[in-house]
Amino acid sequence: MIPYNVLIKDDVIAARVDSLAGEIASSFADSPTILVGILRGSVVFLSDLMRAVFHHGMCPEVDFMILSSYEEGSKPGVLCVVQDVRLDLAGKSVLLVDDIADTGATLAQARELLLAKGAARVATCVLLDKPSRRKVDFTPDFAGFKIDDLFVVGYGLDHANRYRCLPFIATVTGQGE
């Protein structure tokens, strides 16, 4: 196990997800909406968020994308769609959901891809916003928590594809396995 310190406790996350769901439901009222999760990091957040928006009166469709910022042989920063959405987005509102907004490049490019597929509107929602790391002009429409430039794990965020299962957000404090 890697050493960590809890940064955001699970009950605090749950309360903020419910609050975000209320904001989202209000913003997307009377609009056919699709939640699109960027895998794998968004899976825990999206699962809780889609149940919470239901409790606020929404029953959206759900789809997923798998994105990579580079593939073997291509340049870093070039977004590659490993798995695209399967639902028809034409004329619908889309909420693009991810775990964290870091440089902003992936979310900004993914938003443009979804608009090009005919979505009437694409808003973005992240659990964590790390504005100090921004490399492109991007601000998420909905954000759970703003954090400093910290390496975090848990609640879907990983270190070497582990620790996504932690029910809280933690900072890594040293070396581990």
PyMOL commands that set and color helices and strands:
alter all, ss='L'
color gray80, all
select helices_A, chain A and resi 10-27+43-55+105-116+131-133
alter helices_A, ss='H'
color red, helices_A
select strands_A, chain A and resi 4-8+33-39+61-68+80-83+93-101+121-129+142-146+152-153+169-172
alter strands_A, ss='S'
color yellow, strands_A
deselect
rebuild
show_as cartoon
